[in-house]
């Protein structure tokens, strides 16, 4: 059993990074685009994410020094690559923080009644204070929240089978293929965890390839089951934060269970991202504690106050633009790596450079990027 523990830990790290608050938005966009449309998009994005993560895994294993994404971009693409990757990371962080401010207001209003706007401000006041104080204990709850997601899916499956209407699951639309793209991409993103796998599997780096494939497929199946259940149960009543619509259809108990789950999922995600962003400003840019906190937390608050309050639009934009740019940069880094005659170290696995496949993945990212900007 001891031999398997590091491998299971590596899978848990990747699964825990991928599965999060993004699951709450998938059913809404799938219901709007059509279940089979959403399934096709989920499959395509899952395949693309697996290969991008495998590319990144090879990059990590070919490089002597340990880095995060920004460091690998600088290592192979220089300062321009570093700044572009830094922008994609910061953009994604701010977008996610904004989405959680919006989502928490809606969830608390569904639980207790009242104004979502006021609840969002109350949540922000409390959560941002914890970020200011540096409540690092929240990082230990990531695995617990992943288990909570699996428990919610199980509860919905047990209680909701009798509510499923197969007519809600029958539609497909070519015209709406990009509709769920950004939200699903947001929910499937977990590239930032790939460098950690090398530490988890130190001395057993050959297992990283299998860990990546397994660690991406598990969220795929969880999302597939959840969107099948929610869209099948709620249909056109599916809400932007899925648990709200579930409660409206399945009764008060699901309102309480589902929305408490949603609250804690988004709260822990907000705290983890807020702390990471504050540390980025404080440690990397050498800002003082207060200004690092202010830049991390007050920027999404101001955007929220000035009127951007759609949970789905925010995570869809973050997924398509922030995630798309990150994916494109990883592809460029990978191409740069493959062009080098001498690598810094011999990687434990090598993928064949298939130009048509890389081109297709790149076009998917660019297409989603452009569609989101235009729409």
C-alpha positions in Angstrom: 0.0 0.0 0.0 2.9 2.4 0.8 4.0 2.3 -2.9 0.6 3.5 -4.0 0.3 6.4 -1.6 2.4 9.0 -3.5 0.5 8.1 -6.7 -2.8 8.5 -5.0 -1.6 11.8 -3.4 -0.6 13.1 -6.8 -4.0 12.2 -8.3 -5.8 13.9 -5.3 -3.7 17.1 -5.7 -4.8 17.4 -9.4 -8.4 16.4 -8.8 -8.6 18.8 -5.8 -7.3 21.6 -8.0 -9.7 21.0 -10.8 -12.9 20.2 -8.9 -14.3 23.3 -7.2 -16.9 26.1 -7.6 -16.8 25.8 -11.4 -19.1 22.7 -11.1 -21.9 25.0 -10.0 -22.0 26.8 -13.3 -21.8 23.9 -15.7 -25.5 22.8 -15.6 -26.8 26.2 -16.5 -24.8 26.6 -19.7 -25.4 23.0 -20.7 -29.2 23.5 -20.2 -29.1 26.6 -22.4 -27.0 25.0 -25.1 -28.6 21.6 -25.0 -27.4 18.5 -23.0 -25.8 16.8 -26.0 -24.1 20.1 -27.0 -22.7 20.3 -23.5 -21.5 16.7 -23.6 -19.6 17.2 -26.8 -17.9 20.4 -25.4 -17.1 18.6 -22.2 -15.5 15.7 -24.1 -13.5 18.0 -26.4 -12.2 20.2 -23.6 -11.3 17.2 -21.4 -9.2 15.7 -24.2 -7.6 19.1 -24.8 -6.9 19.6 -21.1 -5.3 16.1 -20.8 -2.9 16.8 -23.6 -2.0 20.4 -22.4 -1.4 19.0 -18.9 0.7 16.2 -20.4 2.7 18.8 -22.4 3.2 20.8 -19.2 4.3 17.6 -17.4 7.0 17.0 -20.0 8.1 20.6 -19.7 8.3 20.2 -15.9 10.3 17.0 -16.2 12.7 18.5 -18.8 13.6 21.4 -16.6 16.1 21.2 -13.7 14.7 24.0 -11.5 11.2 23.9 -10.0 8.9 26.7 -11.1 5.3 27.7 -11.3 3.7 28.5 -14.6 5.2 32.0 -14.8 8.6 30.7 -14.1 8.4 28.1 -16.9 7.2 30.8 -19.3 10.2 33.0 -18.4 12.6 30.0 -18.6 11.6 29.2 -22.2 10.0 32.4 -23.6 11.9 35.1 -21.8 10.4 38.2 -20.2 7.5 38.6 -22.7 6.4 35.0 -22.0 6.7 35.7 -18.2 4.5 38.8 -18.4 1.8 37.1 -20.6 1.6 34.2 -18.3 1.5 36.5 -15.3 -1.4 38.4 -16.9 -3.3 35.2 -17.6 -2.9 34.0 -13.9 -3.8 37.4 -12.4 -6.8 37.8 -14.8 -8.0 34.3 -13.8 -7.6 35.0 -10.1 -9.5 38.3 -10.2 -12.3 36.8 -12.3 -12.7 33.8 -10.0 -12.7 36.1 -6.9 -15.4 38.2 -8.5 -17.4 35.2 -9.4 -17.4 33.9 -5.8 -18.5 37.3 -4.5 -21.4 37.2 -6.9 -22.2 33.5 -6.2 -22.1 33.8 -2.4 -24.7 36.6 -2.5 -27.1 34.5 -4.6 -26.6 31.4 -2.4 -27.2 33.3 0.8 -30.3 35.0 -0.6 -31.7 31.6 -1.6 -31.1 30.3 1.9 -32.3 33.2 4.0 -34.1 35.6 1.6 -33.2 39.2 1.0 -30.9 41.1 -1.3 -28.0 39.1 -3.0 -26.1 42.4 -3.3 -26.1 43.0 0.4 -25.2 39.3 1.1 -22.3 39.6 -1.3 -20.9 42.6 0.5 -21.3 40.9 3.9 -19.5 37.8 2.6 -16.8 39.9 1.2 -16.3 41.8 4.4 -15.8 38.7 6.4 -13.8 36.7 3.8 -11.4 39.6 2.9 -10.7 40.1 6.7 -9.6 36.4 6.9 -7.4 37.0 3.8 -5.9 40.0 5.5 -5.2 38.0 8.7 -3.7 35.2 6.5 -5.8 32.3 7.5 -3.6 29.7 5.9 -5.5 26.8 7.5 -8.0 27.0 4.6 -5.5 25.3 2.3 -5.9 22.1 4.3 -9.6 22.0 3.4 -9.1 21.6 -0.3 -9.3 17.8 -0.1 -12.3 17.9 2.2 -14.2 20.2 -0.2 -13.4 17.8 -3.0 -15.0 15.0 -1.0 -17.9 17.3 -0.3 -18.5 17.8 -4.0 -18.6 14.0 -4.5 -21.0 13.7 -1.5 -23.3 16.3 -3.1 -23.3 14.5 -6.4 -24.2 11.3 -4.6 -27.0 12.9 -2.6 -28.5 14.5 -5.8 -28.2 11.1 -7.5 -30.0 9.3 -4.6 -32.7 11.9 -4.1 -33.1 13.2 -7.6 -33.5 10.1 -9.8 -37.3 10.3 -9.5 -37.3 13.9 -10.6 -35.4 13.4 -13.9 -37.3 14.2 -17.0 -35.6 12.7 -20.1 -37.2 15.4 -22.3 -34.7 17.9 -20.6 -31.8 15.9 -22.0 -32.6 15.5 -25.7 -31.4 18.7 -27.5 -28.3 19.5 -29.5 -27.3 22.7 -31.3 -24.3 23.3 -33.6 -24.9 27.1 -33.3 -24.4 26.9 -29.5 -21.2 24.8 -29.4 -19.2 27.7 -27.9 -22.0 28.6 -25.4 -20.7 26.3 -22.6 -17.1 26.5 -23.6 -15.8 29.1 -21.2 -17.6 27.8 -18.1 -16.5 24.2 -18.7 -12.9 25.3 -19.4 -13.0 27.2 -16.1 -14.2 24.1 -14.3 -11.7 21.8 -16.0 -8.6 24.0 -15.5 -5.9 22.6 -13.2 -2.6 23.2 -14.9 -1.2 25.0 -11.9 -1.1 21.7 -10.0 1.1 19.9 -12.5 4.4 21.2 -11.1 3.4 19.9 -7.7 3.1 16.3 -9.1 6.8 16.2 -9.5 7.2 16.7 -5.8 4.5 14.2 -4.9 6.1 11.6 -7.1 9.8 12.3 -6.4 11.8 9.3 -7.4 8.7 7.9 -9.3 8.3 10.5 -11.9 7.4 7.9 -14.5 3.9 7.8 -12.9 3.2 11.5 -13.6 1.8 10.7 -17.0 -0.7 8.2 -15.6 -1.5 10.5 -12.7 -2.4 13.4 -15.1 -4.7 11.2 -17.2 -6.4 9.8 -14.2 -6.6 13.1 -12.4 -8.4 14.8 -15.3 -10.7 11.9 -16.1 -12.1 11.8 -12.5 -13.5 15.4 -12.7 -14.8 14.7 -16.2 -17.0 11.9 -14.8 -18.1 13.9 -11.8 -19.1 16.8 -14.0 -20.8 14.5 -16.5 -23.0 12.9 -13.7 -23.7 16.2 -12.1 -24.8 18.0 -15.3 -26.9 14.9 -16.3 -28.7 15.0 -12.9 -29.2 18.8 -12.7 -30.3 19.4 -16.3 -32.4 16.3 -16.2 -34.1 17.4 -13.0 -34.3 21.2 -13.4 -34.4 21.6 -17.2 -35.3 25.2 -18.1 -35.3 26.1 -14.4 -31.6 25.4 -14.1 -30.1 28.5 -12.4 -26.6 30.1 -12.8 -25.6 28.6 -9.5 -27.0 25.1 -10.0 -27.9 24.3 -6.3 -30.4 27.2 -6.2 -32.5 25.7 -9.1 -32.2 22.2 -7.7 -33.7 23.4 -4.4 -36.6 25.1 -6.2 -37.5 21.8 -7.9 -36.6 19.2 -5.2 -37.8 21.1 -2.1 -36.5 22.8 1.0 -34.1 20.1 2.1 -32.1 20.4 -1.1 -32.2 24.2 -0.8 -30.4 23.8 2.6 -28.0 21.0 1.7 -27.2 22.2 -1.8 -26.7 25.8 -1.0 -24.7 25.2 2.2 -22.4 23.1 0.1 -22.2 25.8 -2.5 -21.5 28.4 0.2 -18.5 26.5 1.7 -17.1 25.5 -1.7 -17.0 29.1 -3.0 -15.9 30.4 0.4 -12.8 28.1 0.6 -12.0 28.9 -3.0 -12.2 32.6 -2.4 -9.9 32.3 0.6 -7.4 30.1 -1.1 -7.2 32.3 -4.2 -7.2 35.5 -2.2 -4.3 34.3 -0.1 -2.4 33.2 -3.2 -2.9 36.5 -4.9 -1.9 38.5 -1.8 1.2 36.4 -1.5 2.0 37.0 -5.2 2.0 40.7 -4.6 3.7 40.6 -1.3 6.4 38.0 -2.1 7.0 38.4 -5.8 6.4 42.2 -6.2 7.7 43.1 -2.7 4.6 45.1 -1.8 3.8 45.8 1.9 1.1 43.6 3.5 -1.7 46.1 3.4 -1.2 47.1 -0.2 -0.8 43.5 -1.3 -4.2 42.7 0.5 -5.8 45.8 -1.0 -4.8 44.9 -4.6 -5.9 41.3 -4.1 -9.3 41.9 -2.6 -10.5 45.4 -3.4 -10.2 45.1 -7.2 -12.8 42.4 -7.6 -15.0 44.2 -5.1 -14.9 47.5 -7.1 -15.8 45.6 -10.3 -18.7 44.0 -8.5 -20.0 47.3 -7.1 -19.8 49.0 -10.5 -22.2 46.5 -12.0 -20.6 43.2 -13.2 -22.8 40.7 -11.3 -23.4 37.6 -13.5 -21.8 34.5 -12.1 -21.9 32.7 -15.5 -20.6 35.6 -17.6 -17.6 36.0 -15.2 -16.5 32.4 -15.0 -17.2 31.9 -18.7 -14.9 34.9 -19.5 -12.2 33.8 -17.1 -12.2 30.3 -18.6 -12.2 31.3 -22.2 -9.7 34.3 -22.0 -7.6 33.5 -19.0 -7.6 29.8 -19.4 -7.2 30.0 -23.2 -4.2 32.3 -23.0 -2.6 30.0 -20.4 -3.2 27.0 -22.7 -1.8 28.7 -25.7 1.3 29.8 -23.8 1.9 26.2 -22.6 1.7 25.0 -26.2 4.3 27.6 -27.3 6.5 26.6 -24.4 6.2 23.0 -25.4 7.1 23.8 -29.0 10.1 25.7 -27.8 11.2 22.8 -25.6 10.8 20.4 -28.6 13.0 22.6 -30.7 15.9 22.4 -28.3 18.6 19.9 -29.2 19.8 19.5 -25.6 17.3 19.4 -22.7 18.2 20.5 -19.1 17.3 16.9 -18.0 16.0 13.8 -19.6 12.2 13.6 -19.0 10.6 10.4 -17.7 8.2 10.5 -20.7 8.1 12.1 -24.1 5.1 12.7 -26.3 5.3 12.7 -30.1 5.1 16.1 -31.6 1.9 15.9 -33.7 1.5 19.2 -35.5 -2.1 18.7 -36.7 -3.2 17.9 -33.2 -1.4 20.9 -31.6 -3.0 23.1 -34.3 -6.5 21.8 -33.5 -6.0 22.5 -29.8 -4.6 25.9 -30.5 -7.5 26.8 -32.8 -10.0 25.6 -30.1 -8.4 28.0 -27.6 -8.3 30.9 -30.1 -11.9 30.2 -31.2 -13.2 30.3 -27.6 -11.1 33.4 -26.9 -12.5 35.3 -30.0 -16.1 34.0 -29.4 -16.0 35.3 -25.8 -14.7 38.7 -26.8 -17.2 39.1 -29.5 -20.2 37.8 -27.6 
